[in-house]
């Protein structure tokens, strides 16, 4: 274990410029796998969604999933890419225990989509990210290392492998090098991943859930001394699984690379693991550009040559471009530029849209996601969409507030319950006895006790000073643990004393 010298990011950026490259893997939501008919549903018993093809038994022959090709083309078009007139799959040969074939069926020099771009916005500035390629490949299985304290293979007693995920269609989106002002690099990386999430989510071809691994990002980063044109050696931080972590991984690697370079050292070209708990990365495996995967065209699969007519048909099915959609939503919702920017920056655009779709007002949707939910996400170091509460539930809770059954304060308790898995908002209200009491019998008794307990305040109200009612309302709310209908309590106090 080597101790790393870290240089504060701000200081590092006075001497170096970061150069990034981002790779995003998108798991498609086809109902069957890339080259066989096995189901793709998440969370099944291990090794129940497998067949001779995805287990690579001798003699098994793959057949390409047409729906996956269609999804790949739609993704390519949405990323403003060219779509290949003819392309092939290739075998990428390497050994990995969770990869039954010992090669991955991928694409090499003939990707289905290439030469695209997207524009992302950070702090009101637009940055163009060039897309080198988007290619098709298949996912690997999953290893589970049992017995060690870290969950990694070192120190484990034994390992288990689950091939359910092996063969699920993936699209890998690779950017060209990204060079933006150093102080914006981390935010641009985050904004890009968030943008791609929204873009692909809008196509309906993937669940794009970072917390479930259906969207995974690799962050490549190198530093070059200011004024230099020579690229430094890059590290590849793999499988970063939240937007926030993308940003933190960029910042950590800037600090780490600067520490090495300042001491005259050389950065090792390697993969790195990101650690959510500490925000740090650690060494994975060494990697060189000379790694020889012995790529060769896959002989068992026919080349893919989508007709231009089909490509144009698919282009016509694309949803409106994100910039157009954002402008339309902003107008529909009546958000200010700042409100809209904050919503997008928080990765909450789709959540807010879905909450409004489910019946909440735009301001209520924004208030909950950017206030209460953002606070919780921040505390947990998680993204908003992995908090365990859905837009529909947020809209339901707001409807319960609007109906007077709970107030904002009680709503927070309902959020707690829903997130803790206690059921629907309705079930949490019943289970936790959270309903606002507006029944005159119960409220009247509490009002009588409050009046008896504070004769001074009561006398002031009798003398016409209605502002004194606040003290009595406070006493009633306290007695009823915040569950009294404050408006009705006020009316009852004034009825009794004036
Ligand atoms: Zn299969």
Boltz pocket constraint, residues with backbone or C-beta under 6 A from the ligand:
constraints:
  - pocket:
      binder: B
      contacts: [[A, 33], [A, 36], [A, 37], [A, 38], [A, 49], [A, 50], [A, 51], [A, 52], [A, 53], [A, 54], [A, 55], [A, 166], [A, 167]]
      max_distance: 6.0
